[in-house]
Amino acid sequence: MSRLFLLLLTLLLVRTGFAQTAPTSLNATLDGYEYPFPVRQLPLKLEGQTLRMAYMDVPATAKTNGRTVVLLHGKNFFGAYWRETIKTLTAAGFRVVVPDQIGFGKSDKPDLHYSFHQLARNTKHLLDTLGVKKAIIVGHSMGGMLATRFALQYPDATEKLVLENPIGLEDYRVGVPFQSVDQAEATERKSTEESIRKYHATYYPHGYPKAHDEWLLPLAAQTHHPDFAKVARANALTFDMIYQQPVSYEFSRLQVPTLLIIGQDDRTVVGKGLIKDPKVLAAMGQYPELGRRTAAQIKGAKLVPLAGVGHIPHLDAPTEFRKALLAFLQ
């Protein structure tokens, strides 16, 4: 092949989102790593610190239906991994807002007290700034905990709630031994591409897809940057947030139409590596039962179980995920 042909092919693949690879070193805010849609910054002031919260605001690509969907990422991810879901929703007439929460992705990584209440308030402030009075809130993994907190804090601003394999369906404090933030940070500082890959592989019980590297490599690249100490600290603080602030006792308080999409082969437990008793470990992370129990607690909730699917249905089983999502929204 000629060099010109290869160059044109590369440009085409990058344009369509299939060829981008993360640089070998990325700072705390992933500078130099391109998101699939333009990224904007919302200024915030928290605990005396001036911060920036990154987000994508993607308009409908078909006739607009006047509705907005907010997509909330998981702990070990960032907003860009919603790329294909964004395309599906905008093609169906929705405006889609995708924030990187403070402490994640292209947003700042401050050392402060992280809470789901504050992240929900930040998200509400973003929607207020964008003129969005009511939105459909979709949360994956940790984003499911945040989406639940948002719907509880701001029911009038929540049109519908979608929880995709959310963590927090059980209280991790019951079975996972406590560790201090300093202990968690020390563990985070030891992260390597190999250790991150080993953990991400647990999201796919039937084999790790090579395509997932697109969402793993940016995180691995951060371990090679001087900023990684800042990232590790934020990771530890947000782990403590998940551990200390369960939502599992509050699902019955939800008053908005709710959909749970649950990959049935998911066995995610936050802090799984800290559990030494095999009986305790075996009893936790049972998503089929957790999904049924949670749906029963939420008045009128709809449960869509996806057989043979792990922790990330929108990547692992995108067709089934989009079908369930659009059916609920439309």
C-alpha positions in Angstrom: 0.0 0.0 0.0 1.1 3.5 -0.7 1.9 5.9 2.2 -0.9 8.2 0.9 -3.4 5.4 1.0 -2.4 4.4 4.6 -2.6 8.0 5.7 -6.1 8.4 4.2 -7.2 5.1 5.8 -5.9 6.2 9.2 -7.7 9.5 8.9 -10.9 7.7 8.0 -10.7 5.3 10.9 -9.9 8.1 13.4 -12.9 10.1 12.1 -15.2 7.1 12.6 -13.8 6.4 16.0 -12.2 3.0 15.3 -8.4 3.8 15.2 -7.6 6.0 18.1 -5.1 4.7 20.5 -4.1 6.5 23.7 -0.7 8.1 23.9 1.7 6.1 26.2 1.5 8.9 28.8 -1.5 11.0 29.7 -2.0 13.5 32.5 -4.7 13.7 35.1 -7.2 15.3 32.7 -6.4 13.1 29.6 -5.1 16.0 27.6 -4.2 14.8 24.1 -6.8 12.1 24.2 -9.7 12.9 21.8 -13.2 12.3 22.9 -15.8 11.3 20.1 -17.6 14.6 20.5 -16.6 18.2 21.5 -15.7 18.6 25.2 -16.7 21.7 27.1 -15.8 22.7 30.7 -18.1 23.8 33.5 -16.4 25.9 36.2 -17.1 24.8 39.8 -15.8 25.9 43.2 -15.7 23.2 45.8 -14.2 23.4 49.2 -12.4 26.5 48.2 -10.9 25.0 45.1 -11.6 26.3 41.6 -12.3 23.3 39.4 -13.4 22.3 35.9 -16.0 19.6 35.1 -15.7 18.3 31.5 -18.8 17.3 29.6 -20.1 16.5 26.1 -23.4 18.1 25.0 -24.4 16.3 21.8 -27.5 17.5 19.8 -30.0 15.2 18.1 -28.9 14.1 14.6 -32.5 13.4 13.6 -35.7 15.4 14.2 -35.5 16.4 17.8 -38.0 15.1 20.3 -37.2 17.9 22.8 -36.0 15.4 25.4 -32.5 15.1 27.0 -30.7 12.0 28.2 -27.8 12.2 30.7 -25.3 9.4 30.6 -23.3 8.8 33.9 -20.1 6.7 33.6 -18.8 4.1 36.0 -15.8 4.4 38.3 -13.2 2.8 36.1 -14.4 4.7 33.0 -15.0 8.1 31.5 -17.7 9.6 29.3 -16.2 8.6 26.0 -17.1 4.9 26.4 -20.7 5.9 25.8 -19.9 6.8 22.2 -22.1 4.2 20.5 -25.0 4.8 22.9 -24.7 8.6 22.2 -25.0 7.9 18.5 -28.1 5.7 19.0 -29.8 8.2 21.2 -29.1 11.3 19.0 -30.3 9.4 16.0 -33.5 8.8 17.8 -34.0 12.5 18.4 -32.6 12.9 21.9 -30.1 15.6 23.1 -27.4 13.7 25.1 -25.3 15.2 27.9 -22.4 13.2 29.1 -20.4 14.6 32.1 -17.1 13.4 33.4 -17.6 13.7 37.1 -15.1 15.6 39.2 -12.3 13.1 39.9 -12.7 11.3 36.5 -11.9 11.5 32.8 -11.1 15.0 31.6 -12.4 16.6 34.8 -10.1 17.8 37.5 -8.9 15.4 40.2 -8.9 17.4 43.4 -8.2 16.1 46.9 -11.5 16.8 48.6 -14.4 15.0 50.3 -16.2 13.1 47.5 -19.9 12.4 48.0 -22.7 11.2 45.7 -24.8 14.1 47.0 -22.2 16.6 45.8 -21.7 14.9 42.4 -25.5 14.9 42.0 -25.5 18.6 42.8 -22.7 19.2 40.3 -24.7 17.4 37.6 -27.8 19.3 38.4 -25.8 22.6 38.2 -24.6 21.5 34.7 -28.2 20.8 33.6 -29.3 24.2 34.9 -26.5 25.9 33.1 -27.5 24.1 29.9 -31.2 25.1 30.4 -32.3 21.5 30.8 -35.2 21.4 33.3 -35.9 17.7 33.1 -33.8 14.7 31.9 -33.7 11.0 31.6 -30.9 9.8 33.8 -28.9 6.7 32.8 -26.2 5.4 35.0 -23.8 2.5 34.5 -21.9 0.8 37.5 -20.9 3.6 39.9 -23.0 5.9 37.6 -26.0 3.9 38.7 -25.3 4.8 42.4 -25.0 8.5 41.3 -28.1 8.3 39.1 -30.1 6.9 42.0 -28.9 9.7 44.3 -29.7 12.2 41.6 -33.3 10.9 41.2 -33.7 11.0 45.0 -32.4 14.5 45.4 -34.0 15.9 42.2 -37.2 13.9 41.4 -38.8 16.9 39.6 -35.8 17.1 37.3 -35.8 13.3 36.6 -38.1 12.2 33.8 -37.0 8.5 33.9 -34.2 6.5 35.5 -32.2 3.8 33.9 -29.7 1.6 35.9 -27.3 -0.5 33.9 -25.6 -3.1 36.1 -25.3 -0.5 38.9 -23.0 -1.2 41.7 -24.4 -0.5 45.2 -27.3 -2.9 45.0 -25.9 -4.3 48.2 -24.0 -2.7 51.2 -20.4 -3.5 50.7 -19.6 -2.6 54.3 -21.4 -5.8 55.3 -18.9 -8.1 53.6 -15.9 -6.1 52.5 -13.3 -5.3 55.2 -12.7 -1.6 55.8 -9.5 0.1 54.5 -8.4 3.6 55.0 -8.1 6.1 52.1 -4.3 6.0 52.6 -4.3 2.2 52.2 -6.5 2.4 49.1 -4.2 5.1 47.7 -1.1 3.0 48.3 -2.7 0.2 46.3 -3.8 2.6 43.5 -0.2 3.9 43.2 0.9 0.4 42.3 -1.4 0.2 39.3 0.0 -0.9 36.0 -1.5 -1.7 32.6 -1.3 -5.4 33.6 -3.2 -4.9 36.8 -5.8 -2.6 35.2 -6.3 -5.2 32.4 -6.7 -8.0 34.9 -9.4 -6.1 36.7 -11.2 -5.0 33.5 -11.2 -8.6 32.3 -13.6 -9.5 35.2 -16.2 -7.4 33.4 -16.3 -9.9 30.6 -16.9 -13.4 32.1 -16.8 -15.0 28.6 -13.6 -13.5 27.4 -12.0 -10.0 27.2 -12.7 -8.4 23.9 -9.6 -6.7 22.3 -11.9 -3.7 21.4 -12.1 -2.9 25.1 -8.5 -1.7 25.0 -9.9 1.5 23.6 -11.2 2.3 27.1 -8.5 0.7 29.1 -5.3 2.2 27.5 -6.0 5.8 28.4 -6.2 4.7 32.1 -3.0 2.7 31.7 -1.3 5.7 30.1 -2.0 7.8 33.2 0.1 5.5 35.3 3.2 6.7 33.3 2.6 10.4 33.9 3.8 12.5 36.9 0.2 13.4 37.5 -0.6 9.8 38.4 -0.2 10.5 42.2 -3.1 12.9 41.8 -5.2 10.3 39.9 -4.4 7.6 42.5 -5.5 9.8 45.3 -8.8 10.6 43.5 -9.3 6.9 42.8 -8.9 6.1 46.5 -11.2 8.9 47.6 -14.0 7.8 45.2 -13.5 4.1 46.3 -14.2 5.3 49.9 -17.2 7.2 48.6 -18.7 4.1 47.2 -17.9 2.1 50.3 -19.2 4.6 52.8 -22.3 5.9 51.0 -24.6 3.0 50.1 -27.9 3.6 48.3 -29.2 0.1 48.7 -31.5 1.0 51.5 -33.2 3.8 49.6 -34.5 2.2 46.4 -38.1 2.1 47.8 -38.0 5.9 48.0 -37.7 6.3 44.2 -40.7 7.9 42.7 -39.8 8.0 39.0 -40.2 5.4 36.2 -37.2 3.1 36.5 -35.6 0.5 34.2 -32.9 -1.9 35.4 -30.8 -3.6 32.7 -28.9 -6.4 34.3 -26.2 -8.6 32.7 -26.8 -11.9 34.4 -23.2 -13.1 34.5 -21.9 -10.0 36.3 -20.3 -10.7 39.7 -18.8 -7.3 40.4 -18.1 -6.6 44.1 -16.4 -3.3 45.0 -13.4 -4.3 47.1 -13.6 -7.9 46.2 -9.8 -8.4 46.7 -10.2 -7.5 50.3 -12.5 -10.3 51.1 -10.7 -13.3 52.6 -13.7 -15.5 53.5 -14.8 -17.5 50.4 -18.3 -17.9 51.8 -18.7 -14.2 52.1 -17.3 -13.7 48.6 -19.6 -16.3 47.1 -22.6 -14.6 48.6 -21.9 -11.2 47.2 -22.2 -9.8 43.7 -25.0 -12.1 42.7 -26.5 -9.8 40.1 -29.5 -12.0 39.0 -30.8 -11.9 42.6 -29.7 -8.4 43.3 -31.5 -7.2 40.2 -34.8 -8.9 41.1 -34.6 -7.7 44.7 -34.0 -4.1 43.7 -36.7 -4.1 41.0 -39.1 -5.3 43.6 -38.2 -2.4 45.9 -38.9 0.3 43.2 -42.6 0.9 42.6 -43.4 0.0 39.0 -39.8 -0.8 38.0 -39.1 -2.8 34.9 -36.3 -5.3 34.9 -34.6 -6.5 31.7 -32.2 -9.4 32.4 -29.6 -10.1 29.8 -28.4 -13.7 29.8 -24.7 -14.4 29.2 -23.8 -10.7 29.7 -21.3 -9.3 32.1 -20.9 -5.9 33.8 -21.1 -3.6 30.7 -24.1 -4.4 28.6 -23.7 -1.3 26.4 -20.3 -2.6 25.3 -20.8 -6.4 25.8 -24.3 -6.7 24.3 -24.9 -3.4 22.5 -27.8 -4.5 20.4 -29.8 -5.9 23.3 -28.9 -2.9 25.5 -30.0 -0.3 22.9 -33.3 -2.2 22.2 -34.2 -2.3 25.9 -33.2 1.4 26.4 -35.1 2.8 23.4 -38.2 0.7 24.2 -38.3 2.2 27.7 -37.6 5.7 26.6 -40.1 5.7 23.7 
